[in-house]
Amino acid sequence: MAKIEASIPKGTRDFAPEVLVRREYIFDTIKKVFRKYGYQPLETPAMENLNVLTGKYGEEGDRLIFKILNSGDFLSKVKGDLGSQTSASLTSQISEKALRYDLTVPFARFVSKYHSTLPMPFKRYQIQPVWRADNPQNGRFREFFQCDADVVGTDSLIYEAELTALYLETFQKLGIRDAVVLINNRKILTGIAELIGMPDKLTEICVAIDKLDKIGEDAVKAEMDRRGIEPAKTDQIFEILNFQGNREEKLAYLKTKFENCPTGLTGVKEMEEVFSYLNSLLSNQNGILFDLSLARGLDYYTGTIFEVKCPSVKIGSLGGGGRYADLTGIFGVKDMPGVGISFGADRIYLVMEEKGLFQNIPLESTQILVVNFSEATTAASLAALATLRAANIASEIYPTPGKLPRQFKYADRKNIPWTLIIGEDEMKSGNCMLKNMSSGEQSTCKLDHVIRMVSL
């Protein structure tokens, strides 16, 4: 048999136990805040029907969807000559399913299917992997987890304020205290497109602006030029985007600019309402920035949009989201507005690692290793193991009797803080020997004392 290289696809990763402990810490922290704010758990399949996903993420997003070939002889149903077909026409014939690109569209599909049985507004959180056929780089993977929280069935802007507060609280609990929540409104961007007389170019404008922090202003202007937005119009756009001032000054400036633009004024009014709710929810709003250049390139956002950045680390956004007016309408369920946010768990991990925030998180999963001293003491050691587990102490036994240094080395490699030894003398006296693997200290005591001490 030919040797197979033990490699994995580019943009994916294996996770060793010590990494998973840290990832689970992130997930558990996020889940606790989700539940605190009244969100319920939900899961959807890894794959969706292709037509459920396409047309929801814009032209660039659609290209990044991982398609799944139909089962069996997928070429047998292709019509016409293969060589004369475009990739788009061929894909529709050989692929009916795809890996999910995000969690929002599958959530919309779920709500559409079960809306008659759900409490409205319906608040859910979802933590699952998604897949994108992207170019892998630092902080960008082809397989990664998203942690979403969404509310559907209401157009109340209270939830925009709530999700902003949720973001801030979660990053504080994770120790990323310099995280900044950027907030804007797509109606403001629509107002800008209308103001320059190019409302039909809104998508192109937003896609270009969304790259501003990645490629810079000059490159964005060049892209707008390629997309048919002349330089004079682009200058008008950046005159607004680059306006400097605090929250109130920006709102006042926009009111002047949008004097004859109802859509833009509506966006300003919505932002004023969100900020009013935030004033009641949060006494400290230093981590919130009203950013006029925030665009979010996805097509389905219609109102407030969010993005989280960590200025002290050179990495992409740690989260994002926004309001959508009628995402379920494409599934036949009208008038189902919603708003949601997402945490980028993989990038959060990289930031926490760079900041040294995992240092105080215990890596051990097993608390006590019961040493297998000899065949004569194995039964007594197993009985002690059962007692420890009955007391909800994570414990394990070394599988075979052997030299103690080998068993201690095993405990060290697994970051197990305690070893428990029952030799023949201990078995006769009803005691055990407990060793602290960090200090090397040993003490002889009863098993119930071990349980009390380790449970502290």
Secondary structure, 3 states (H helix, E strand, C coil): CCCCCCCCCCCCCCCCHHHHHHHHHHHHHHHHHHHHCCCEECCCCCEEEHHHHCCCCHHHHHHCCCEECCCCCCCCCCCCCHHHCCHHHHHHHHCCEEECCCCHHHHHHHHHHHHHHCCCCEEEEEEEEEECCCCCECCECCEEEEEEEEEECCCCCHHHHHHHHHHHHHHHHHCCCCCEEEEEEHHHHHHHHHHCCCHHHHHHHHHHHCCHHHHCHHHHHHHHHHCCCCHHHHHHHHHHHCCCCCHHHHHHHHHHHCCCCHHHHHHHHHHHHHHHHHHHHCCCCCCEEECCCCCCCCCCCCCEEEEEECCCCCCCCCEEEEEECCHHHHHCCCCCCEEEEEEEHHHHHHHHHHHCCCCCCCCCCCCEEECCCCHHHHHHHHHHHHHHHHCCCCEEECCCCCCHHHHHHHHHHCCCCEEEECCHHHHHHCCEEEEECCCCCEEEECHHHHHHHHHC
